[in-house]
Amino acid sequence: MSIYLDFNSTTPIDERVLDCMIDVYKHTIGNADSRTHDFGENARQVVENARNQVAHILGVKKDEVFFTSGATESNNIAIQGLKEYGEKNHKMHIVTTSIEHKAVLESAKAMEKLGFEVQFLDPDIDGRISVESVLDAVRDDTLLVSVMHVNNETGIIQPIKEIGDLLSEKNVLFHVDATQSFGKLVKELQEVKYNMLSMSAHKIGGPQGIGALILRKQRYKLPPVKAIMYGGQQEHGIRPGTTPVALVAGLGKACELAELEYADNQKKCLEIKRMLNEELERSRLKYRFNGDQKYCISSTMNLCIEGVASEALMLSYQELLRCI
């Protein structure tokens, strides 16, 4: 019997989340943007309740939460949606890292094709981007700094609090891809200063196809992000398209559960990590962890085994399972 371990890619949906979504699918049939009848109003209330649940776990205001199809779309909007503002204000420089998710890397490369200069910073040997390298890269014409919170491969936690604190003193927008930390490093995220944050529901037991972009207000104004798609005025024009009410409800429920259970989940993950470490020590294999483990999130282990190719190992294991 195989065991599913690829939770950084996607988690199985929590049955409590699924039950919530099924109830919405069965009993809330209206379009949340149809305001002329009770069916639409009921759907809107479900959406706004979920918006409150997302806002609460992050410690932000309800009107700073914008629903998207997931972190990939949120990242695209956060970066490419700044094109007009950057050009108008002659801020054509973007700083990000070489270890970002493709949704950030490809969005940054798309901005390069539009005439923006993008600087990709490499991590140190511990797997972290140094705060100093970020600050050294910032210039008078820097539009945006985008740094992920937790690397999806290594699990290494990046110093976004320190970066956010220092950037808050400068005229530079700060975007955090929190896909791997949202719902896990709850208190840590609540303390970070940022302008924009991306997340997905399916990393915390929620449904695939739904996420959010958080746009923090400064002096009552949202960051100067424009929509990158055209349609209606859903999500205040940031993300057009009919709101998927049941998916939004599922995201909200996943946030509610994560806020209640993240501390226990962290303890469970740390115990699993401890047991795995003990087994590795007993195995006498020659191995090393990738990245400094004192900065690693509890839910991730990434290591190299000397003389073993990871893909070959996984393929061999699948073949073994077929033979059993």
N, C-alpha and C positions, 0 to 999 in steps of 0.2 A: 504493500500500500504506500502510495506517495504522500508527502506532506507539502502543503502549499506554504512557501516562505517568501513569496515575492510581494510583500505588502507595500514596499516603496513604489511599486508599479501600480498596484490597485489592491484594495482590500475587499474581502467578501462583504456583501451588504449585511448590516445588522438587521436581524429579524424584526426588531422593534421599529426600525426605520422603515422597513418594508411594509409592516402593518399600518404605519401612519400614512404611507403613500397610497396603499390600497384603499384605505378609508377615503382619502381625498379623491382618488379616481372614481370611486363609487358614488360619492355624495356631493362633490363640489364640481359641477360640470360647466360653470360659467367661465368666460374670459375675464381675467382680472382687470382689463382696461375697458370693459363695457360697464359704464356707470349708470345706465338708465333702467336697470332692473336688479332684483335681489340676487339673481344667480351670479351676476358679475360682481356685486358688492360682497357676496360671501367668498368668492374666489380672492378678491382683493384683501379681505381680512386674513385669509390664510397666508397670503404672500407677505403682508405686513407683520404678521406674527413671526414668521421665519426671519424677516429682516431684523426684528428685535433680537432674536436668538443669536444671529450672527454677530450683531453689534455688541451684545452682552459679553460673549466669550472673548472678544477683542478689546473691550473697554472703550468702544468708539460710539459715536452718535448714530442713530438709526438712519438719518439722511446722508450718511457717509458710506452706506453699503449699496453697491450696484450689482445686480445679478448678471452673470454671464454664463456661457456654456462650460466654463472651467478655467483653470489657471492659464492654459495656453492662450485662450482668447483674452484673458485679463492682461497677460504680459504684452500681447500685441497692442492692445488699446493703450496701456500705460506708456509704451515706448513710441509706437508709430503715431499715437494720438497727439503727440507733442510737436509734430512737424511744423504746423502753422505758427505756433508760438515761438519755436526756436528760430525759424526763418525771420519772423517779424522783429525779434529782439536781438538778432545777430548772435544767438547762442547756439553754435553749430558743433559743439564738442560733447561727446558722450563717453562716460567711463563705466566699464563693466568688467567682468572677469572671464577668463578662459574656461572656467569650470561650471559655468551656468548651464541650465537646461537649454535644449535646442530652441525652445519657444522664445527665450531671451536672446540667444546667440543669433538666430536667424532674423529676428526682428531688428536687432542692431545692425546686421549686415544689410538689411533692406534700407535702413536709414543711411548707410554708407552710399548706396546707389543713388540716394536723393541729395547727396552733397554733404552729408554730415561726416565729421571725423570721429571714428570710434576707437577708443583705446582699451585693449584687452589686457588685464593684469593677471599674471600667473601667481599661483599660491606658493607659499614657502614649503619646506620639506614636511612640516607638520600638517599640511593640507589646508591651511588657513590663509586667507588674504590678509596681509598686514594692514593695519589702520594707516600706518605711515605712507604706504604705497598709494593708498586711495587719496589721501590728502595731498601728497606730492603731485598726483596726476591732475587735480582740480585746478582749473584756470579761470580767468575772468569770463571766458566765453563758454564755460561748461554749462550745459543745459541740464544734464541728468547723470546721476550715479545709480547703477542698478546692481545690487549684490544679493544673492540668495541667502536665506537664513541657514538652511541645512542642506548639504550636498546630497543629492539623491542616490549617488553610488557609494560614497565613503561614509556618509552619516556625520561628517565633520561639521560642527557648528561654527558659523562665521561670526566675526565680531561686529554684528550689525548695531548693537546698542551703542558701542563706542563710536562707530562711524556716524550713526544718526545724531548723536549728541553734538559731534563736531560740525557736521554739515548743517545743522539747524542754525548755526551762526553765520552761514554763508548763503548767498543767493543761488542755491543749487537745489534742484528737486532730487529726492531720494526715493527710489523704488525698491521694495523688498519682495522677492519671490518666496513666499512662506509655504509653498506647497507641502514640503516635508515636515514642517514644524507646527503648522496650524492644528490645533486640537491636541497637541502633545506638549509643547513648551508654552503653556497657556500664560503663566505669569510673566515669563520672559518677554513674550510678544506684547503684552500690555504695557511694558515699560519702555518700548522702543519708540523713538521719534522718527517718523517717516511721513512721506506725502502720499505714497501709493503702496498698496499691498495686494498680492494675488494669492488665491487659494482655490482648491478643488474639494468637492464633497467626498469623492470616492477614495481619498486617502485616509479617511477616518470612519469607515463603515457606512458612508452615504452612497447615493446613486451616482453612476457615471453620467456625464452630460450636463452637470450643473456646478457652478462655482461662483465666486464673487471677486469684484475689484473694489478695494477700499480706497476712497479718495478723502483724505483728511482735510478739513477746512482750516484756513488761516485767515484771521480777520473776516470771518463769515464767508470767505470765498473758497471754492473748490480749486484744486490744481487745474491749470489751463489745458485740460485734455479734451480733445474733440473725438467724436465717434469716427470709426474707420469703416463703418457700414452705413447704408442708407435705408430708411424705412420710416416707421412711426416714431413717436416720442416716448416709447416705453423706457423705463429706467432714466427718465429725464433726458432722453436723447442720447445717453451714453452708449446704450446697447439696444437697438431697435429689434423688434420681433415679438411675437406673442409669448407672454411669460408662461413657462411650463410649470403650472401651479403645483402639481404633485411632486415634481423634482425639487422645486423650491422648498416645499414642506419637508421633504426628505433631508435636504441640507440643514434646515432649521432643527429638525429632530436630532440629527447627527451632532450638531453643535451642542444642543442641550445635554445629550448623553456624554459627550467628550468633556464638557465642563464639570459634570458630576463625577466622572470616572477617570480622568486623566492621571491623577496621582496614583491610583491603584494600578492602572495600566503600566505606568512607569516602573513601579515596583516589580510587577510580573516580568516585564522585559529585562530588567536588571538581573532578576533571578535566573532567567533563561540564559542570559549572557554568562553569568557566573558558571552555570553548569556546562555550557559549551566550552568555556575556557578550560575547565577542569578536564574535559574529555580530550581537548587538543593537547594538553600537557601530557596526558597519559598515552596519547597516540604515538609519541616520539617523532611525529612528523616535523620536518623543518619548514617553518612558516613564519610569516611576519604580517602584522596588521598594517593596513594602508591608512596613514594619518595618525596623529597623536591621539590616543584613546581617551585622554583626559578631556578632550573637546568633542567626544563622539556622543551622539544622541543614543538613548538607551535601547531604541528599537532597531538598531542597525549594527551589523558586523561585516567588515570587508577585509579580506585577507588574501595573501598569496601563499600557495604551497609550492615549495621548491620542486621543480621538475614536472609540474602538473599544469596543463592548459585548462582554464576554466570551462571553455566551451566543450572540449573533449571530455572532461569529467561529467558534465551534465548529459551529454549525448550517450556516454557509456552507461550512466545511471538509468536513463530512459530505456535503453536496450535491455538492461538487466531486469527492469520491471516487466517488460513484455515477455521475458522468458520465464518469469515466475508463475 
